[in-house]
Amino acid sequence: MEKRRQKRQNRVRAGLKKQRKNRLLVFRSNRYISAQVIDDATGNTIVGTTDSVIDKKLNKTERAVKVGETIAKLAVKKGIEEVVFDRNFYKYHGRIKALAEAARQNGLKF
């Protein structure tokens, strides 16, 4: 299982390294989801957010949508409109897809 995850992560990151843009990195656990925009040239995190501060009455997918909206608004406020989506080793469905679509609808391009 770990070997497949590592292979998928290497495959995703190989395509991202060719592009010289800021990276929208997503981390998902069983309980929370977080996102951050990273400047790979300097290695610094520009903006970041997590759903641990969002209303717990929402289900996990709805909280992922809120994280996507929040990260997009913060990034646009900092002047970042175009990023590369780094889904890590996660498949593009469920909460990851919901976060990405919400970020796109709120101004981020990827």
HUDAPE-V586639 format. One record per residue. N is the residue number from 1. PSI is psi in degrees with one decimal (999 if undefined). Layout:
N/PSI + N/PSI
This chain:
1/-48.5 + 2/-35.8 + 3/-41.6 + 4/-40.8 + 5/-44.6 + 6/-41.1 + 7/-42.4 + 8/-41.3 + 9/-42.2 + 10/-40.1 + 11/-42.8 + 12/-47.0 + 13/-29.6 + 14/-40.0 + 15/-29.5 + 16/-31.6 + 17/-23.6 + 18/-27.2 + 19/140.5 + 20/63.8 + 21/168.4 + 22/152.9 + 23/130.0 + 24/104.0 + 25/134.6 + 26/135.0 + 27/132.9 + 28/129.7 + 29/-177.2 + 30/-24.7 + 31/-38.8 + 32/166.1 + 33/140.0 + 34/157.8 + 35/147.6 + 36/147.9 + 37/123.8 + 38/135.6 + 39/107.0 + 40/-21.1 + 41/-40.8 + 42/-18.7 + 43/16.0 + 44/147.4 + 45/125.5 + 46/-54.1 + 47/155.4 + 48/155.3 + 49/160.9 + 50/163.1 + 51/6.8 + 52/-18.4 + 53/-2.4 + 54/154.6 + 55/125.5 + 56/-9.3 + 57/-19.9 + 58/153.2 + 59/173.8 + 60/-36.2 + 61/-40.2 + 62/-37.1 + 63/-33.4 + 64/-38.0 + 65/-42.9 + 66/-38.5 + 67/-41.7 + 68/-43.1 + 69/-44.5 + 70/-45.3 + 71/-36.2 + 72/-43.9 + 73/-40.9 + 74/-40.9 + 75/-42.7 + 76/-37.0 + 77/-32.9 + 78/-4.4 + 79/14.1 + 80/119.0 + 81/-21.7 + 82/126.1 + 83/172.0 + 84/132.2 + 85/115.8 + 86/101.4 + 87/5.8 + 88/-130.3 + 89/12.9 + 90/146.0 + 91/152.2 + 92/79.9 + 93/168.7 + 94/-129.2 + 95/-33.5 + 96/-45.1 + 97/-40.8 + 98/-42.6 + 99/-44.8 + 100/-44.4 + 101/-38.4 + 102/-38.0 + 103/-39.8 + 104/-42.2 + 105/-20.6 + 106/17.9 + 107/-11.5 + 108/141.6 + 109/126.1 + 110/999
